[in-house]
Amino acid sequence: MEGELILELIPYEKMESILPLVYDLNEGKLSEEVLKTRLESMKAMGGYVCLGVYDNENLIACCGVWFLHKLYKGKHIELDNVFVNVEYRSRGVGKLMMDWLVAYGKSKNCNSLELNAYVANQKGVKFWERHGFEPLGYHMIKNLE
């Protein structure tokens, strides 16, 4: 990796900067306007922050972070919309993010990090497993739209 990457939480007033990355993550299936509206709702709910990874001032990766409490696990972080720009993949950015997120979770007295991974994303599943994540169950959805 050339140069030093900066990992930091993105301030709420600059959080729209993640939208092009999330648009790419969703392969253009959701318009930027829909993503913007949803992001505003997420910010209003509270309990949501977003890690940004910068090469100079260029946002090259992001990871949403939800602080949740559930009966089966207690306080934990759920990772959401994890994305690294294509040209930065397989260069250690994901590991940097995971190391940062583990330390952040511990600093916030969380019991675990959790996430949902798409079944079809086998490369992603292997990445999560290499970083100590284990499958616990199925994430199931019933669309109401």
C-alpha positions as CSV (number, residue, x, y, z in Angstrom):
1,M,0.0,0.0,0.0
2,E,1.5,3.3,-1.1
3,G,1.1,6.1,1.3
4,E,-0.7,5.9,4.6
5,L,-4.4,5.4,4.8
6,I,-6.5,7.2,7.3
7,L,-9.3,5.4,9.1
8,E,-11.9,7.6,11.0
9,L,-15.5,8.0,11.7
10,I,-17.3,10.1,9.1
11,P,-19.1,13.1,10.7
12,Y,-22.8,13.1,10.1
13,E,-22.6,16.3,8.1
14,K,-20.2,14.5,5.6
15,M,-21.9,11.1,5.6
16,E,-23.4,11.5,2.2
17,S,-19.9,11.0,0.9
18,I,-20.5,7.2,1.3
19,L,-23.4,7.2,-1.2
20,P,-21.3,6.6,-4.4
21,L,-19.6,3.6,-2.6
22,V,-23.0,2.2,-1.4
23,Y,-24.4,2.8,-4.9
24,D,-21.6,0.6,-6.3
25,L,-22.0,-1.9,-3.6
26,N,-25.7,-2.3,-4.6
27,E,-24.6,-2.5,-8.3
28,G,-26.9,0.5,-9.1
29,K,-30.0,-1.3,-8.1
30,L,-31.0,1.6,-5.8
31,S,-30.9,5.2,-7.0
32,E,-28.7,7.7,-5.2
33,E,-31.9,9.6,-4.2
34,V,-33.3,6.5,-2.5
35,L,-30.0,5.9,-0.8
36,K,-29.8,9.5,0.4
37,T,-33.4,9.4,1.8
38,R,-32.6,6.1,3.6
39,L,-29.3,7.5,5.0
40,E,-31.1,10.5,6.4
41,S,-33.6,8.2,8.2
42,M,-30.8,6.0,9.5
43,K,-29.0,9.1,10.9
44,A,-32.2,10.3,12.5
45,M,-32.7,7.0,14.3
46,G,-29.4,7.3,16.2
47,G,-27.1,4.4,17.0
48,Y,-25.5,4.6,13.5
49,V,-22.0,5.7,12.6
50,C,-19.8,5.0,9.6
51,L,-16.1,4.3,9.3
52,G,-14.4,5.8,6.4
53,V,-11.0,4.9,4.9
54,Y,-9.2,7.6,3.1
55,D,-6.2,7.6,0.7
56,N,-5.2,11.3,1.0
57,E,-8.7,12.9,1.0
58,N,-10.2,10.3,-1.3
59,L,-12.8,8.0,0.4
60,I,-11.9,4.5,-0.8
61,A,-13.8,2.3,1.6
62,C,-16.6,2.5,4.2
63,C,-18.4,0.4,6.8
64,G,-21.6,1.3,8.5
65,V,-21.7,0.5,12.2
66,W,-24.9,0.0,14.2
67,F,-24.9,-0.2,17.9
68,L,-27.5,-2.8,19.0
69,H,-28.6,-4.6,22.1
70,K,-30.2,-8.1,21.7
71,L,-31.2,-10.6,24.3
72,Y,-29.0,-13.4,22.9
73,K,-25.8,-11.3,22.8
74,G,-26.2,-8.0,24.6
75,K,-24.4,-4.9,23.3
76,H,-22.8,-5.5,19.9
77,I,-21.9,-3.8,16.7
78,E,-23.5,-4.8,13.5
79,L,-21.5,-4.0,10.4
80,D,-23.5,-2.7,7.4
81,N,-22.6,-1.7,3.8
82,V,-19.0,-2.7,3.9
83,F,-17.3,-1.7,0.7
84,V,-13.8,-1.2,-0.6
85,N,-13.2,0.4,-4.0
86,V,-12.2,-2.2,-6.6
87,E,-8.7,-0.8,-7.1
88,Y,-7.9,-1.1,-3.4
89,R,-9.1,-4.7,-2.9
90,S,-6.6,-7.4,-1.9
91,R,-4.3,-4.8,-0.7
92,G,-4.9,-5.0,3.1
93,V,-7.7,-2.4,3.4
94,G,-10.2,-4.9,4.7
95,K,-7.8,-6.1,7.4
96,L,-7.1,-2.5,8.5
97,M,-10.8,-1.9,8.7
98,M,-11.4,-5.1,10.8
99,D,-8.6,-4.3,13.2
100,W,-10.0,-0.8,13.7
101,L,-13.5,-2.1,14.2
102,V,-12.5,-4.8,16.7
103,A,-10.6,-2.2,18.7
104,Y,-13.6,0.3,18.4
105,G,-16.1,-2.4,19.5
106,K,-13.9,-3.3,22.5
107,S,-13.6,0.4,23.4
108,K,-17.4,0.7,23.5
109,N,-17.8,-2.4,25.7
110,C,-19.4,-4.5,22.9
111,N,-19.6,-8.3,23.2
112,S,-19.3,-9.0,19.5
113,L,-19.3,-7.8,15.9
114,E,-21.9,-9.2,13.6
115,L,-22.9,-8.8,10.0
116,N,-25.1,-10.2,7.3
117,A,-23.4,-11.6,4.2
118,Y,-25.1,-12.4,0.9
119,V,-25.1,-16.1,0.1
120,A,-23.9,-15.4,-3.4
121,N,-20.9,-13.4,-2.1
122,Q,-18.6,-16.4,-1.5
123,K,-15.4,-14.2,-1.7
124,G,-16.9,-12.0,1.0
125,V,-17.9,-15.0,3.2
126,K,-14.3,-16.3,3.0
127,F,-13.0,-12.9,4.0
128,W,-15.3,-12.8,7.0
129,E,-14.3,-16.3,8.0
130,R,-10.6,-15.4,7.8
131,H,-11.3,-12.6,10.2
132,G,-12.9,-14.9,12.8
133,F,-16.6,-14.5,11.9
134,E,-18.7,-17.7,12.1
135,P,-22.1,-18.4,10.6
136,L,-24.8,-18.4,13.3
137,G,-28.0,-18.7,11.3
138,Y,-29.9,-17.4,8.3
139,H,-30.8,-13.8,7.6
140,M,-34.2,-14.1,6.1
141,I,-36.4,-11.5,4.5
142,K,-40.0,-11.1,3.4
143,N,-40.5,-8.2,1.1
144,L,-43.5,-6.0,1.7
145,E,-43.1,-3.8,-1.4
